[in-house]
């Protein structure tokens, strides 16, 4: 039937011929086989043929001829069709597979069907999908749905609600093989078929932030950063738990997201300086830089990680939340790292020495406090970690600071941080008490003759914040006692006087006098006068040697006097 097929001169009457194989069955019946001319090997593939048959009887004088029995569009086809698997793609991981599909082609007579072999190997055994379950052993096929049967170019697909292994959260990790076998309408089967393999991956990746808490300063279970211990860039890592077979993409995270949240009242999310730098109520996630070893990006942080302004309020705990997405869309469990931003300065005060002139200094002591400390219930300030003391010799020839062995540190070196001595600090209690601290005077060699000193004290909290300005106190160390001289009565042995209305004298000191005190002793009973008591006899001498009440103040200092006496 092919146009121009090589029998242009054939006419229908000439095309009829008797089959070589005819066998009489009865007076008016028989069977026949047409094999004339070796036709069995003369058929041409991919051709459309029409076959017709008719019968003649032996009637005389003219034979009767039956109408013809015709079979049209008989196809002779020796080529098999080809089916390909297009989904899922070969050597790809997938989180879930709802539908497997592909294309199917035939050269001439059209596609009849597509059968699938779906399998996996486990512990050396091959498991085949039967249409309801996977069974080890016998080879199994399931029919796919051909979109246009009889077409030479069409598609196929297969879906099955029972194939729950391919659903999300089905099998966590397994490699499947899909083999497609096509059959055409001539019965040619492409047994070799085509194959696609894929890995079903339901295992979520992992990820976390490593900074914070790297290089944080810790206290009471909290991690602290501040202007003196900068947060810097936020860093972290991620990992995909899978290792795909050879030929697959590397199993890794495709995206890491992070956000910074502020705890407590008005809990907000940092906007990563996308529209100004501020806190927002929107649940903003930021895709960070890189994946396996990622960084948040200094450009997304206030002051490029310093956080000294732009809304990072002190004493507020913050959290860095991280989530990771892998190549197939599995999402990790949320991980959180906490830190507290502490920019509040601790305070310190000097309690002793407390006088401008000191005859002796047993210790330098005072108190320190962190007003935002967690102990005060005002937030989560880091609290007092240390108190440091510095001592300066103010003599004109020195004007230097104590270095542990002598006054050898210049003012310039002290301003740069030298010359601070760690004091002993008691545990901090809630403000205003804070932490009591002390530095024994034996730590510093004071010159006890007339000499001036300055004492500075500063507190450091657990975020490395330092008191500013430092507390300071200056005093003169005066270890030289004043002198007093009695002039009236004169100091003479066995002196007897008849009238003594006043007692007077002089006093002196290298620094200055505060007051002069006098006491009067009766040599009879050996006791001292009770000031202001003029009782007759010795009954007014009642105070002992150690009784401070026997002393009374004189008038004036350098030239002093006391009286009159009754």
Secondary structure as GFF3:
##gff-version 3
##sequence-region A 1 566
A	DSSP	alpha_helix	12	15	.	.	.	ID=ss1
A	DSSP	beta_strand	21	26	.	.	.	ID=ss2
A	DSSP	beta_strand	29	33	.	.	.	ID=ss3
A	DSSP	three_ten_helix	36	41	.	.	.	ID=ss4
A	DSSP	beta_strand	47	53	.	.	.	ID=ss5
A	DSSP	beta_strand	69	76	.	.	.	ID=ss6
A	DSSP	beta_strand	82	87	.	.	.	ID=ss7
A	DSSP	beta_strand	92	94	.	.	.	ID=ss8
A	DSSP	beta_strand	100	105	.	.	.	ID=ss9
A	DSSP	beta_strand	111	122	.	.	.	ID=ss10
A	DSSP	beta_strand	125	129	.	.	.	ID=ss11
A	DSSP	beta_strand	134	136	.	.	.	ID=ss12
A	DSSP	beta_strand	142	143	.	.	.	ID=ss13
A	DSSP	beta_strand	145	146	.	.	.	ID=ss14
A	DSSP	beta_strand	153	158	.	.	.	ID=ss15
A	DSSP	three_ten_helix	164	166	.	.	.	ID=ss16
A	DSSP	beta_strand	173	184	.	.	.	ID=ss17
A	DSSP	beta_strand	189	201	.	.	.	ID=ss18
A	DSSP	beta_strand	206	211	.	.	.	ID=ss19
A	DSSP	beta_strand	217	219	.	.	.	ID=ss20
A	DSSP	beta_strand	222	225	.	.	.	ID=ss21
A	DSSP	beta_strand	235	239	.	.	.	ID=ss22
A	DSSP	beta_strand	253	262	.	.	.	ID=ss23
A	DSSP	beta_strand	269	270	.	.	.	ID=ss24
A	DSSP	beta_strand	279	280	.	.	.	ID=ss25
A	DSSP	beta_strand	286	287	.	.	.	ID=ss26
A	DSSP	beta_strand	293	295	.	.	.	ID=ss27
A	DSSP	three_ten_helix	298	300	.	.	.	ID=ss28
A	DSSP	three_ten_helix	302	305	.	.	.	ID=ss29
A	DSSP	beta_strand	316	326	.	.	.	ID=ss30
A	DSSP	beta_strand	335	341	.	.	.	ID=ss31
A	DSSP	beta_strand	347	352	.	.	.	ID=ss32
A	DSSP	beta_strand	357	358	.	.	.	ID=ss33
A	DSSP	beta_strand	363	369	.	.	.	ID=ss34
A	DSSP	three_ten_helix	374	376	.	.	.	ID=ss35
A	DSSP	beta_strand	384	393	.	.	.	ID=ss36
A	DSSP	beta_strand	400	402	.	.	.	ID=ss37
A	DSSP	beta_strand	407	409	.	.	.	ID=ss38
A	DSSP	alpha_helix	411	415	.	.	.	ID=ss39
A	DSSP	beta_strand	421	422	.	.	.	ID=ss40
A	DSSP	beta_strand	424	425	.	.	.	ID=ss41
A	DSSP	beta_strand	435	440	.	.	.	ID=ss42
A	DSSP	three_ten_helix	441	443	.	.	.	ID=ss43
A	DSSP	beta_strand	451	461	.	.	.	ID=ss44
A	DSSP	beta_strand	471	477	.	.	.	ID=ss45
A	DSSP	beta_strand	483	488	.	.	.	ID=ss46
A	DSSP	beta_strand	502	508	.	.	.	ID=ss47
A	DSSP	beta_strand	517	518	.	.	.	ID=ss48
A	DSSP	beta_strand	521	522	.	.	.	ID=ss49
A	DSSP	beta_strand	527	529	.	.	.	ID=ss50
A	DSSP	three_ten_helix	537	540	.	.	.	ID=ss51
A	DSSP	beta_strand	541	543	.	.	.	ID=ss52
A	DSSP	three_ten_helix	548	550	.	.	.	ID=ss53
A	DSSP	beta_strand	552	553	.	.	.	ID=ss54
A	DSSP	beta_strand	559	563	.	.	.	ID=ss55
###
